Amino acid sequence: MSAISIGQAVVLGAVEGVTEFLPVSSTGHLKIAEGLMGIPVGDKTVVAFSAVIQVGAIAAALAYFFKDIVRIMGAWFRGLRNREERYHHDYKFAWWVIYATLPIVAVGLAAKPLIEGPLASLWVVAGSLIIGSGVMWAADRMGRHKRGEDDTSLKDAMLVGCSQILALLFPGFSRSGATMSTALMLDLERVAATRLSFFLGIPALTGAGIYELKDAIGTGAAVAPLAIGTVVSFGVAYASIAWLLKFVAKHSFNSFVLYRILVGALLFGLLGAGVLS
């Protein structure tokens, strides 16, 4: 049974924190890092460990967007008690997040054997990185970037939420990349697309981490590496979120597109040369 050391947990936590919310695929980068450190990427303990340390990144999102979350949840609770409050956008948005999370939960449970088995391959990661880059490039160019966060609808939330399934089935596609690309295709401006990606990712990723916790401990993942990896992920992710929102306010996604292509090509090269398997 494989085990992840403290040092490896620190590295993986940092990788998770940097990449979870950037549209470059945290799963893909984690698998690459695991492969370079000689950790078997398809091992159940490793798959569960990766899901659990995501909770640190999600906690960072909760902390960063705490005021927004309190406002939205407050509107939701008020709407449950008062019919007049149900016309507010925040009340509707809370329900939209719930509805948009259901598809990925259903697919995640149904396709778990595939996700943890054949689809965990580094070859899939490399291909998904490059294909996802093309989707992101097209979305950024095609989108008119004219709609703000207050202009979102149930249709927007459902389409963006369902796009998370791409990243679930094809590690390397990137959950953030898929959701941001979909939002851009719906003509949301870049900051609104990024924030919507954050809000829709919080319940899905938190649920995945909690669901995998029992498997991570039950299959041999020590508590100390799990805790340390999660804490590191939190700190790094908080800084990453702050940087990303500032970056997309003034720049396109072209830098991420180019980076993804380079990483995907490098990964294909390493796999072809037998450096990674």
C-alpha positions as CSV (number, residue, x, y, z in Angstrom):
1,M,0.0,0.0,0.0
2,S,1.5,3.3,-1.1
3,A,2.0,6.1,1.4
4,I,2.6,9.9,0.9
5,S,5.3,11.4,3.0
6,I,5.2,14.8,4.8
7,G,7.5,16.3,2.2
8,Q,5.4,15.0,-0.7
9,A,2.3,16.3,1.1
10,V,3.8,19.8,1.2
11,V,4.6,19.7,-2.5
12,L,1.2,18.4,-3.5
13,G,-0.5,20.9,-1.2
14,A,1.4,23.8,-2.9
15,V,0.6,22.4,-6.4
16,E,-3.1,22.1,-5.5
17,G,-3.2,25.6,-4.0
18,V,-1.6,27.2,-7.0
19,T,-3.6,25.4,-9.6
20,E,-7.1,24.7,-8.2
21,F,-8.6,28.0,-9.4
22,L,-6.3,28.8,-12.3
23,P,-7.6,27.4,-15.6
24,V,-4.7,25.0,-15.9
25,S,-6.0,21.8,-14.3
26,S,-5.1,21.1,-10.7
27,T,-5.8,17.4,-11.2
28,G,-3.4,17.4,-14.2
29,H,-0.7,19.1,-12.3
30,L,-1.1,16.9,-9.2
31,K,-0.8,13.8,-11.4
32,I,2.3,15.2,-13.1
33,A,3.8,16.0,-9.7
34,E,2.9,12.6,-8.3
35,G,4.4,10.9,-11.4
36,L,7.7,12.9,-11.1
37,M,7.9,11.9,-7.4
38,G,7.3,8.2,-8.2
39,I,3.8,8.2,-6.6
40,P,1.4,5.8,-8.4
41,V,-1.3,8.2,-9.8
42,G,-4.0,5.5,-10.0
43,D,-3.6,4.3,-6.5
44,K,-6.8,4.7,-4.5
45,T,-5.0,6.3,-1.6
46,V,-3.4,8.9,-3.9
47,V,-6.7,9.6,-5.6
48,A,-8.4,10.1,-2.3
49,F,-5.5,12.2,-0.9
50,S,-5.8,14.6,-3.9
51,A,-9.5,15.0,-3.4
52,V,-9.1,15.7,0.4
53,I,-6.5,18.4,0.0
54,Q,-8.8,20.2,-2.3
55,V,-10.8,21.1,0.8
56,G,-7.9,23.4,1.8
57,A,-8.3,25.3,-1.5
58,I,-12.0,25.4,-1.1
59,A,-11.6,26.7,2.4
60,A,-9.5,29.5,1.0
61,A,-12.3,30.4,-1.4
62,L,-14.8,30.4,1.4
63,A,-12.5,32.8,3.4
64,Y,-11.8,35.0,0.4
65,F,-15.5,35.3,-0.6
66,F,-16.9,35.2,2.9
67,K,-18.8,38.5,2.7
68,D,-20.4,37.4,-0.7
69,I,-21.3,34.0,0.7
70,V,-22.9,35.5,3.8
71,R,-24.9,37.9,1.6
72,I,-26.1,35.2,-0.7
73,M,-26.9,32.7,2.1
74,G,-28.6,35.4,4.0
75,A,-30.8,36.2,1.1
76,W,-31.6,32.5,0.6
77,F,-32.7,32.1,4.3
78,R,-34.8,35.3,4.1
79,G,-36.4,34.0,0.9
80,L,-37.4,30.8,2.5
81,R,-39.3,32.7,5.2
82,N,-40.6,35.7,3.1
83,R,-42.1,35.4,-0.3
84,E,-41.2,39.0,-1.2
85,E,-37.5,38.3,-0.7
86,R,-37.6,35.6,-3.4
87,Y,-37.4,38.2,-6.1
88,H,-33.9,39.2,-5.1
89,H,-31.1,38.0,-7.4
90,D,-29.0,36.6,-4.5
91,Y,-31.9,34.4,-3.4
92,K,-32.3,33.0,-6.9
93,F,-28.5,32.7,-7.3
94,A,-28.3,30.5,-4.2
95,W,-30.8,28.1,-5.7
96,W,-29.0,28.1,-9.0
97,V,-25.8,27.0,-7.4
98,I,-27.6,24.1,-5.8
99,Y,-29.3,23.1,-9.0
100,A,-26.1,23.4,-11.0
101,T,-24.2,21.2,-8.6
102,L,-26.6,18.2,-9.0
103,P,-25.4,17.1,-12.4
104,I,-21.7,16.7,-11.4
105,V,-22.7,14.9,-8.2
106,A,-24.7,12.4,-10.2
107,V,-22.0,11.8,-12.8
108,G,-19.3,11.7,-10.1
109,L,-21.1,8.9,-8.3
110,A,-22.0,7.0,-11.4
111,A,-18.6,7.2,-13.1
112,K,-16.4,6.8,-10.1
113,P,-14.8,3.5,-11.3
114,L,-13.8,5.2,-14.6
115,I,-12.6,8.4,-12.9
116,E,-10.4,6.5,-10.5
117,G,-9.3,3.9,-13.2
118,P,-8.7,4.4,-16.9
119,L,-9.4,8.1,-17.0
120,A,-6.7,8.7,-14.3
121,S,-4.1,8.1,-17.0
122,L,-1.4,10.8,-17.6
123,W,-2.0,10.3,-21.4
124,V,-5.6,11.5,-20.8
125,V,-4.2,14.4,-18.8
126,A,-1.9,15.5,-21.6
127,G,-4.5,15.3,-24.3
128,S,-7.1,17.1,-22.1
129,L,-4.7,19.9,-21.4
130,I,-4.2,20.6,-25.1
131,I,-7.8,20.1,-26.2
132,G,-9.0,22.3,-23.3
133,S,-6.6,25.0,-24.4
134,G,-8.3,25.2,-27.8
135,V,-11.7,25.5,-26.1
136,M,-10.5,28.3,-23.9
137,W,-8.9,30.2,-26.7
138,A,-12.0,30.0,-28.8
139,A,-14.3,31.0,-25.9
140,D,-12.1,34.1,-25.0
141,R,-12.2,35.2,-28.6
142,M,-15.8,34.5,-29.3
143,G,-17.2,35.9,-26.1
144,R,-18.4,39.5,-26.1
145,H,-17.5,40.1,-22.5
146,K,-20.5,42.4,-21.9
147,R,-22.5,40.7,-19.2
148,G,-21.8,41.2,-15.5
149,E,-22.4,39.0,-12.4
150,D,-25.8,40.5,-11.8
151,D,-26.9,39.5,-15.4
152,T,-26.5,35.8,-14.8
153,S,-29.5,33.5,-15.1
154,L,-30.5,29.9,-14.2
155,K,-29.6,28.9,-17.7
156,D,-26.1,30.3,-17.3
157,A,-25.6,28.6,-14.0
158,M,-26.8,25.2,-15.3
159,L,-24.6,25.3,-18.4
160,V,-21.5,26.4,-16.5
161,G,-22.2,23.9,-13.7
162,C,-22.6,21.0,-16.2
163,S,-19.3,22.0,-17.9
164,Q,-17.6,20.8,-14.7
165,I,-18.3,17.3,-15.8
166,L,-15.7,17.6,-18.6
167,A,-13.0,18.1,-16.0
168,L,-14.4,15.3,-13.8
169,L,-14.2,12.8,-16.6
170,F,-11.1,14.1,-18.3
171,P,-8.4,15.2,-15.8
172,G,-6.3,17.9,-17.4
173,F,-9.3,19.7,-19.0
174,S,-9.5,21.8,-15.8
175,R,-12.7,22.5,-13.9
176,S,-11.9,26.2,-13.8
177,G,-11.0,26.2,-17.4
178,A,-14.2,24.4,-18.4
179,T,-16.5,26.7,-16.3
180,M,-14.7,29.9,-17.3
181,S,-14.8,29.0,-21.0
182,T,-18.5,28.2,-20.8
183,A,-19.2,31.5,-19.0
184,L,-17.2,33.4,-21.6
185,M,-19.1,31.7,-24.4
186,L,-22.3,33.0,-22.7
187,D,-20.8,36.6,-23.1
188,L,-19.9,37.1,-19.4
189,E,-17.0,39.4,-18.8
190,R,-13.8,37.8,-17.5
191,V,-14.1,38.8,-13.9
192,A,-17.8,37.7,-13.7
193,A,-16.9,34.4,-15.4
194,T,-14.1,33.8,-12.9
195,R,-16.3,34.6,-9.9
196,L,-19.1,32.3,-11.2
197,S,-16.5,29.6,-11.6
198,F,-15.5,30.0,-7.9
199,F,-19.1,30.0,-6.5
200,L,-20.1,26.9,-8.5
201,G,-16.9,25.1,-7.6
202,I,-17.3,25.5,-3.8
203,P,-20.1,23.0,-3.2
204,A,-18.9,20.4,-5.7
205,L,-15.3,20.3,-4.5
206,T,-16.2,20.4,-0.9
207,G,-18.5,17.5,-1.3
208,A,-15.9,15.5,-3.2
209,G,-13.3,16.1,-0.4
210,I,-15.7,15.1,2.4
211,Y,-16.8,12.0,0.4
212,E,-13.2,10.9,-0.2
213,L,-12.0,11.5,3.4
214,K,-13.1,8.1,4.7
215,D,-11.5,6.4,1.7
216,A,-8.3,8.4,2.1
217,I,-7.9,7.3,5.7
218,G,-9.3,3.8,5.2
219,T,-6.9,3.0,2.3
220,G,-3.7,4.0,4.2
221,A,-3.3,7.8,3.9
222,A,-1.8,9.0,7.2
223,V,-3.6,11.8,9.0
224,A,-0.5,14.0,9.3
225,P,0.3,14.3,5.5
226,L,-3.4,14.9,4.9
227,A,-3.6,17.7,7.4
228,I,-0.3,19.3,6.3
229,G,-1.2,19.1,2.6
230,T,-4.6,20.7,3.3
231,V,-3.1,23.5,5.3
232,V,-0.5,24.3,2.6
233,S,-3.2,24.1,0.0
234,F,-5.3,26.7,1.9
235,G,-2.5,29.3,2.2
236,V,-1.3,29.0,-1.4
237,A,-4.8,29.0,-2.8
238,Y,-5.8,32.2,-1.0
239,A,-2.9,34.0,-2.6
240,S,-3.7,32.4,-6.0
241,I,-7.3,33.6,-5.9
242,A,-6.4,37.2,-5.1
243,W,-3.8,37.2,-8.0
244,L,-6.2,35.6,-10.5
245,L,-9.0,38.1,-10.0
246,K,-6.6,41.0,-10.5
247,F,-5.0,39.3,-13.5
248,V,-8.3,38.6,-15.5
249,A,-9.5,42.2,-14.9
250,K,-6.8,43.4,-17.2
251,H,-5.6,40.5,-19.3
252,S,-7.1,37.8,-21.6
253,F,-6.7,34.1,-21.0
254,N,-4.0,33.7,-23.7
255,S,-1.2,33.2,-21.2
256,F,-3.1,30.2,-19.7
257,V,-3.8,28.8,-23.1
258,L,-0.1,28.9,-24.1
259,Y,1.0,27.5,-20.7
260,R,-1.4,24.6,-21.0
261,I,-0.2,23.7,-24.5
262,L,3.4,23.7,-23.4
263,V,2.7,21.5,-20.3
264,G,0.6,19.1,-22.4
265,A,3.3,18.8,-25.0
266,L,6.0,18.3,-22.3
267,L,3.9,15.7,-20.7
268,F,3.4,13.8,-24.0
269,G,7.2,14.0,-24.4
270,L,7.9,12.6,-20.9
271,L,5.4,9.8,-21.4
272,G,6.8,8.9,-24.8
273,A,10.3,8.9,-23.6
274,G,9.4,6.6,-20.7
275,V,10.3,9.2,-18.0
276,L,6.7,9.0,-16.8
277,S,4.4,6.1,-17.1
